[in-house]
């Protein structure tokens, strides 16, 4: 089979203005980046389409095709005659050049132009990085220029960021050699930065500016909080973000409109595309397919408990993507043997699927299980999952969009159409915003992850006291491994009665949530021994190989 980039390069794409016409977007609302990419003026209309969330079980390290299924579903709905659009996250250069690869789908279920989307795209992530680091520079400059706010250099909590996997930047020294201002600092990957979260959760340009000003940057020598607005940083930061703030419009290989905007990871951030892209897509399309990063224990929970609360949106259905390979891995099978047939490992791994279904039911949104079919999957294995779905009382459909594009997802599209036509109760949440922070963490860890208890480190308890003095009533955003319900990546399947460890707590005042770091979760990743970057090449005609 051809590589993803070879498949993408073989199609004849539609001009972006023609793609926009499918949704009724006027040309004067477009800001074109060549023939196939455009910015769209963000809009929120009173008439909103139906929203469908695509999430997944706990994945293998390569992922389980959640984005591929989401793209295929949108193409399948288009084949059924629906006015449909996608709303997805932007890829980060960290995974592109690291381990996981890009995030533009795969096979015949991709967004186009794949290479540009996976690389610099329209520069949104670069703009976020610049705005973030401008604020960091202004904090250190304020200290250098006399420190009128009495900022304690050893209690600066705002971090620089970079859109790269660079473990050397996890711990750095700022102003080395200057005794009055030297202090320890660190970088996070841009996808985990607070500015990325703010960018994705802001409901308007004015809201964006207000949130930027609310960023907690440091504490004074006597423990008082210092915010970005006290440094007069928010206006300049907003100027850097003003163009990026409008959603990007591209297309699938089959010409379905796709809004791709914002790129927070779900393991260390909240994992959803921007509210601006979701609002805009819902204003133009009758059905919008969106996705949330990694497994439902991370992305879907944060989508409901953080994004839906903030945006005041109520999804009509959730698609839970599973694969036979991931189920076998969760059942204890060696990662090198996942293509071999094994009823025992598959049945053991199905507990992971059952756990995610039971959790998603707590939100009150109807569920469709989608099996992302791989060539090695047998009919017997597929039937086992179909029977399990029937026992759990949820719809089931096989997706073969990787090999067949939209045609391979028509079965799934029909199941989703039936589901969104049904009425369902109002969206429910895992915890109440009025709960104190400890109770929120405990409810999530025990009632959603399956933990038996929660253990807080001394650092976490120290930060908890600081945060509780400043704010109440915010959601929490847990940073934990994507490979397990627990905080231990080796506890696969559906572990129970484990201890959930909270190592640190950060108050993201601008984003409007509290970050809970579990088991010393890192916010800046490292490259593997042989990064994907080593496998890429480009020739004199600018033909790229190895990008996927």
C-alpha positions in Angstrom: 0.0 0.0 0.0 1.1 3.6 -0.7 2.4 5.7 2.2 0.1 8.4 3.6 1.9 11.2 1.9 1.9 9.3 -1.5 -1.9 8.9 -1.2 -2.3 12.5 -0.3 -0.2 13.7 -3.2 -2.1 11.5 -5.7 -5.5 13.2 -5.3 -6.8 16.2 -7.1 -7.8 18.6 -4.3 -10.7 21.1 -4.5 -10.0 24.8 -4.3 -10.6 26.0 -0.7 -13.1 28.5 -1.9 -15.2 25.7 -3.4 -14.9 23.7 -0.1 -16.1 26.7 1.8 -19.1 27.0 -0.5 -20.3 23.6 0.6 -21.0 25.1 4.0 -22.3 28.4 2.7 -19.2 30.4 3.8 -18.9 33.6 1.7 -15.5 34.5 0.1 -15.3 37.7 2.1 -15.1 35.5 5.3 -12.0 33.7 4.0 -8.3 34.6 4.3 -6.5 32.3 1.9 -3.1 30.8 2.4 -2.7 29.6 -1.2 -5.3 27.4 -3.0 -6.0 24.8 -0.3 -5.8 26.5 3.1 -7.8 29.4 4.5 -8.5 31.2 7.7 -12.2 31.7 8.3 -13.7 34.6 10.3 -14.8 33.0 13.6 -18.6 33.1 14.1 -21.2 31.8 16.5 -24.8 31.7 15.2 -27.9 31.0 17.2 -28.7 28.0 14.9 -26.3 25.3 15.9 -25.7 21.9 14.3 -25.4 18.5 16.0 -22.0 17.7 17.6 -20.5 14.2 17.6 -17.5 13.5 19.8 -15.0 10.8 18.7 -12.9 9.3 21.5 -11.1 6.0 22.1 -10.0 3.2 24.4 -6.5 3.3 25.9 -4.2 3.0 22.9 -1.0 1.3 21.7 2.0 3.7 21.4 1.1 4.3 17.8 -2.5 5.3 18.5 -5.6 3.5 17.4 -6.8 5.6 14.5 -9.1 7.9 16.3 -8.5 10.8 13.9 -8.7 8.5 11.0 -12.1 7.2 12.1 -13.3 10.8 12.7 -12.3 11.8 9.2 -13.8 8.7 7.7 -17.1 9.3 9.7 -17.3 12.8 8.3 -16.7 11.6 4.7 -19.3 8.8 5.3 -21.9 11.3 6.5 -21.2 13.4 3.4 -21.8 10.4 1.2 -25.2 10.1 2.9 -26.0 13.6 1.8 -25.4 15.4 5.1 -24.0 18.9 5.4 -21.1 18.0 7.6 -17.8 19.4 8.8 -14.9 18.3 11.0 -13.4 20.2 13.9 -10.0 18.8 14.8 -6.8 19.8 16.6 -3.6 20.9 14.9 -0.6 18.5 15.0 2.4 19.4 17.1 6.0 19.1 15.8 6.9 17.2 18.9 5.2 13.9 17.9 5.7 14.6 14.2 9.5 14.4 14.6 9.4 12.2 17.7 7.6 8.8 18.1 3.9 9.1 17.2 4.1 10.9 13.9 1.6 13.4 12.6 -2.1 13.9 13.3 -3.8 14.3 9.9 -5.4 10.9 9.7 -4.1 8.0 7.6 -4.5 6.0 4.5 -7.6 7.1 2.5 -9.0 8.9 5.5 -6.8 12.1 5.8 -7.1 15.8 5.8 -5.4 17.7 3.0 -2.7 19.1 2.5 -1.2 16.6 4.9 2.4 17.8 4.9 1.5 21.4 5.5 -1.0 20.6 8.3 1.6 18.4 10.0 4.4 21.0 9.7 4.0 24.8 10.0 0.4 25.1 8.7 -0.7 28.7 9.2 1.7 29.4 12.0 -0.8 29.2 14.8 1.4 27.2 17.1 4.4 29.4 16.4 2.2 32.5 17.4 1.2 30.8 20.6 4.8 30.0 21.4 5.8 33.6 20.7 3.0 35.0 22.9 3.9 32.6 25.7 7.6 33.5 25.6 7.0 37.2 25.4 5.2 37.0 28.7 8.1 34.9 30.2 10.6 37.5 29.0 8.5 40.4 30.5 8.5 38.6 33.9 12.3 38.3 33.9 12.8 41.8 32.5 10.6 43.2 35.3 12.8 41.5 37.9 15.9 42.8 36.1 14.6 46.4 35.8 14.1 46.9 39.6 11.3 44.5 40.5 8.7 47.0 41.5 6.2 44.2 42.1 8.6 42.4 44.5 8.5 39.1 42.5 10.3 36.3 44.1 12.6 34.9 41.4 12.5 31.5 43.1 8.7 31.5 42.9 8.1 32.2 39.2 5.4 29.7 38.1 4.9 30.6 34.5 7.0 28.5 32.1 8.5 29.1 28.7 7.4 26.8 25.9 8.6 25.3 22.6 6.9 23.1 20.0 9.5 20.4 20.1 10.5 17.3 22.2 13.6 18.6 24.0 14.3 17.0 27.4 17.3 19.3 27.9 14.9 22.1 28.5 13.0 20.5 31.4 15.3 22.2 33.9 17.2 25.4 33.1 18.8 28.3 34.9 17.7 31.8 34.0 20.0 34.8 34.3 22.9 32.7 35.2 25.6 34.6 37.1 23.3 37.4 38.2 22.8 36.9 42.0 19.8 39.1 42.2 17.8 37.5 39.5 19.2 34.0 38.8 16.7 31.3 39.3 15.7 27.8 38.1 13.1 27.5 35.4 11.8 25.1 32.8 10.1 24.7 29.4 6.9 22.8 28.6 6.0 21.7 25.1 3.7 24.3 23.5 0.8 21.9 23.5 0.9 21.8 27.3 1.3 25.6 27.8 -1.3 27.7 29.4 -1.4 30.0 26.4 -2.4 27.1 24.2 -5.2 26.2 26.7 -6.4 29.8 26.8 -6.3 30.0 23.0 -8.5 27.0 22.7 -11.0 27.9 25.5 -11.5 31.6 24.8 -15.0 32.3 23.5 -14.1 35.7 21.9 -11.2 38.0 21.2 -12.1 40.0 24.3 -12.3 36.9 26.4 -8.9 35.9 25.0 -7.4 39.1 26.1 -9.0 38.9 29.6 -7.7 35.3 30.1 -4.2 36.3 29.0 -4.2 39.1 31.6 -5.4 36.6 34.2 -2.3 34.3 33.9 -0.7 33.7 37.2 3.0 34.3 36.6 4.6 34.4 40.0 4.4 35.0 43.7 5.9 37.9 45.6 8.4 37.5 48.5 5.5 37.6 50.9 3.4 35.1 49.0 1.0 37.4 47.0 0.1 36.4 43.5 1.3 38.3 40.5 -0.7 38.2 37.2 0.2 39.0 33.6 -2.1 42.1 33.6 0.1 43.6 36.3 3.0 43.5 33.8 0.6 45.0 31.1 1.4 42.0 28.9 -2.1 41.0 27.7 -2.5 43.5 24.9 0.8 42.6 23.2 0.1 38.9 23.6 -3.3 39.3 22.1 -1.8 41.2 19.1 0.5 38.2 18.4 -2.5 35.9 18.5 -5.2 38.0 16.7 -4.7 36.3 13.2 -4.1 32.9 14.6 -7.4 33.1 16.6 -9.5 32.6 13.5 -10.0 28.9 12.6 -8.2 27.2 9.7 -10.3 25.5 7.0 -8.9 22.6 4.9 -10.6 19.5 3.4 -10.5 15.7 3.6 -9.2 13.7 0.6 -12.9 13.5 -0.4 -13.5 17.3 -0.1 -15.3 17.4 3.2 -14.7 20.7 5.0 -12.4 20.4 8.0 -11.7 23.1 10.6 -8.3 22.4 12.3 -7.4 24.8 15.1 -5.5 24.6 18.4 -3.5 21.6 19.5 -3.4 20.8 23.3 -2.4 17.3 24.1 -4.9 15.3 26.3 -2.3 13.5 28.5 -0.8 16.8 29.8 -3.4 19.4 28.7 -7.2 19.4 28.0 -7.0 17.8 24.5 -9.6 19.6 22.5 -9.6 21.8 19.4 -10.5 25.5 19.9 -14.0 26.6 20.9 -13.8 29.1 18.1 -13.4 26.3 15.5 -16.3 24.3 17.2 -18.6 27.3 17.3 -17.8 28.2 13.6 -18.3 24.6 12.4 -21.6 24.3 14.3 -22.8 27.6 12.8 -22.3 26.4 9.2 -22.8 22.6 9.3 -25.7 20.4 10.3 -23.4 17.8 11.8 -20.0 18.4 13.2 -17.6 15.6 14.0 -14.9 16.5 16.5 -12.4 14.4 18.5 -10.6 14.6 21.9 -7.1 13.3 22.4 -6.0 9.8 23.6 -8.4 7.6 25.6 -11.8 8.5 27.0 -10.3 8.6 30.5 -8.4 11.7 29.3 -9.8 13.4 26.3 -13.4 12.7 26.6 -13.6 13.5 30.3 -11.9 16.8 29.7 -14.0 17.5 26.7 -17.2 17.1 28.8 -16.0 18.5 32.2 -13.9 21.4 30.9 -14.8 22.3 27.3 -18.5 21.6 27.2 -19.0 23.5 30.5 -17.0 26.5 29.2 -18.6 26.6 25.8 -22.1 25.6 26.9 -22.4 22.9 24.3 -24.2 19.6 24.5 -23.0 16.8 22.2 -25.6 14.5 20.6 -23.4 11.3 20.5 -20.0 10.0 21.3 -18.2 7.5 19.1 -15.8 5.2 21.1 -13.0 3.9 18.8 -11.5 0.5 19.6 -9.1 -1.8 17.7 -8.4 -5.5 18.1 -4.7 -4.7 18.5 -5.3 -2.3 21.4 -7.7 -4.7 23.1 -5.1 -7.5 22.9 -2.4 -5.2 24.3 -4.7 -4.3 27.2 -5.3 -8.0 27.7 -1.7 -8.6 28.4 -0.5 -9.7 24.9 3.1 -8.9 23.9 3.3 -5.8 21.7 5.1 -7.7 19.0 2.4 -10.3 18.7 -0.7 -8.2 18.3 -1.5 -9.4 14.8 -1.8 -13.0 16.0 -5.3 -14.3 16.8 -6.0 -14.9 20.5 -9.4 -15.1 21.9 -8.0 -15.2 25.5 -6.1 -11.9 25.3 -8.9 -10.3 23.4 -11.5 -11.2 26.0 -9.2 -10.0 28.8 -8.6 -6.7 27.0 -12.3 -6.1 26.5 -12.5 -5.1 30.1 -10.8 -1.9 29.0 -13.6 -1.3 26.5 -16.2 -2.1 29.1 -14.7 0.4 31.5 -14.7 3.2 29.0 -18.3 2.5 28.0 -19.5 2.5 31.6 -17.6 5.7 32.2 -19.0 7.5 29.1 -22.5 6.5 30.2 -22.1 8.7 33.3 -22.2 11.7 31.0 -25.6 10.8 29.7 -24.6 11.0 26.0 -25.5 8.0 23.7 -22.6 5.9 22.6 -21.6 4.1 19.4 -18.6 1.7 19.5 -16.6 1.9 16.3 -14.1 -0.9 15.6 -11.2 0.5 13.5 -10.5 -2.6 11.4 -7.0 -3.7 10.6 -6.2 -6.2 7.8 -5.3 -8.9 10.4 -8.6 -8.7 12.2 -10.7 -11.9 11.8 -14.5 -12.2 11.5 -14.5 -14.1 14.8 -12.7 -11.3 16.6 -15.0 -8.7 15.2 -18.1 -10.7 16.1 -16.9 -10.9 19.7 -16.8 -7.1 20.0 -20.2 -6.8 18.3 -21.8 -9.2 20.8 -20.2 -7.4 23.7 -21.6 -4.1 22.4 -25.0 -5.6 22.2 -24.7 -6.9 25.8 -23.8 -3.3 27.0 -26.7 -1.9 25.1 -24.8 0.4 22.7 -24.6 0.5 18.9 -21.7 -1.0 17.1 -20.2 -0.4 13.6 -17.0 -1.4 11.9 -14.9 1.4 10.2 -12.6 0.6 7.3 -12.0 4.2 6.3 -8.2 3.7 6.3 -8.4 1.5 3.3 -11.7 2.6 1.8 -12.2 6.3 2.8 -15.8 7.4 3.3 -17.3 4.3 1.8 -15.6 2.3 4.5 -17.3 4.4 7.2 -20.9 4.5 5.8 -22.0 1.8 8.3 -20.7 3.9 11.1 -22.2 7.1 9.6 -25.7 5.4 9.5 -25.3 4.3 13.2 -24.4 7.9 14.2 -27.3 9.4 12.2 -29.7 7.1 14.0 -28.1 8.0 17.4 -28.2 11.8 17.0 -31.9 11.6 16.0 -32.7 10.3 19.4 -33.4 12.6 22.4 -31.2 12.3 25.4 -30.9 13.8 28.8 -28.9 16.9 29.6 -25.2 16.5 29.8 -24.0 15.3 33.3 -20.6 15.8 34.9 -18.2 13.7 37.0 -17.9 16.4 39.7 -19.6 19.6 40.8 -17.7 22.8 40.3 -18.5 23.8 43.9 -16.7 20.8 45.3 -13.3 21.6 46.8 -10.3 20.6 44.8 -9.4 17.5 46.8 -13.0 16.2 46.4 -12.9 16.8 42.6 -9.6 14.9 42.3 -10.9 12.0 44.5 -14.2 11.8 42.6 -12.4 11.6 39.3 -9.7 9.2 40.5 -12.1 6.8 42.3 -15.3 7.1 40.3 -13.8 7.4 36.8 -10.3 5.9 36.9 -11.2 3.2 39.4 -8.6 4.0 42.1 -9.0 2.8 45.6 -7.3 5.9 47.1 -5.5 9.2 46.3 -2.1 10.1 47.7 -0.9 13.7 47.7 2.8 14.6 47.8 4.1 17.3 50.1 4.6 19.6 47.1 1.0 19.0 45.9 -0.3 19.8 49.4 1.8 23.0 49.5 0.5 24.2 46.1 -3.1 23.1 47.0 -3.0 25.5 50.0 -1.8 28.3 47.8 -4.5 27.7 45.1 -7.3 27.3 47.6 -6.6 30.8 48.9 -6.9 32.2 45.4 -9.8 30.4 43.7 -12.8 28.1 44.0 -15.3 26.6 41.5 -12.9 25.7 38.7 -12.7 22.3 36.8 -9.5 20.2 37.1 -7.3 19.0 34.3 -5.4 15.9 35.2 -2.0 15.2 33.6 -1.5 11.5 33.5 -0.4 8.6 31.3 -2.5 7.8 28.3 -1.8 4.1 28.4 -3.8 3.3 31.5 -6.9 4.3 33.5 -4.3 4.7 36.4 -1.2 6.8 36.7 1.0 3.8 36.0 1.5 3.1 32.2 2.1 -0.6 32.9 -1.3 -1.2 34.5 -3.2 -2.0 31.4 -6.7 -3.4 31.0 -9.0 -2.1 33.7 -7.1 -1.8 37.0 -8.9 -1.2 40.2 -8.1 -0.4 43.8 -4.8 1.2 42.9 -3.4 4.3 44.6 -3.6 7.4 42.4 -0.5 9.7 43.1 -0.8 13.5 42.9 2.8 14.9 42.6 2.0 18.6 42.0 -0.8 21.1 41.4 -0.8 24.2 39.2 -3.3 27.0 39.1 -3.9 28.1 35.5 -6.0 31.2 36.2 -6.1 32.3 32.5 -7.2 28.9 31.2 -9.7 28.7 34.1 -8.8 25.3 35.5 -6.4 23.6 38.0 -3.8 21.2 36.6 -3.3 18.1 38.6 0.0 16.4 37.8 0.0 12.7 38.6 3.1 10.5 39.3 5.5 13.3 38.3 4.1 13.5 34.8 6.4 15.5 32.4 5.2 18.5 30.5 8.2 18.5 28.1 8.9 15.2 26.3 12.1 13.8 25.0 13.1 12.2 21.6 13.5 8.5 21.3 16.8 6.9 20.4 15.9 7.0 16.7 13.4 9.8 16.2 11.0 10.0 13.2 13.1 13.0 12.2 15.9 10.6 11.2 13.6 8.7 8.8 12.5 11.8 6.7 14.0 13.2 3.5 13.3 15.8 0.9 14.5 16.0 -2.6 15.3 18.9 -4.9 11.7 19.0 -6.1 10.6 19.4 -2.4 9.1 15.9 -2.4 9.0 14.7 1.2 9.4 11.1 2.3 8.9 9.6 5.8 6.3 12.0 7.0 3.1 10.2 8.2 
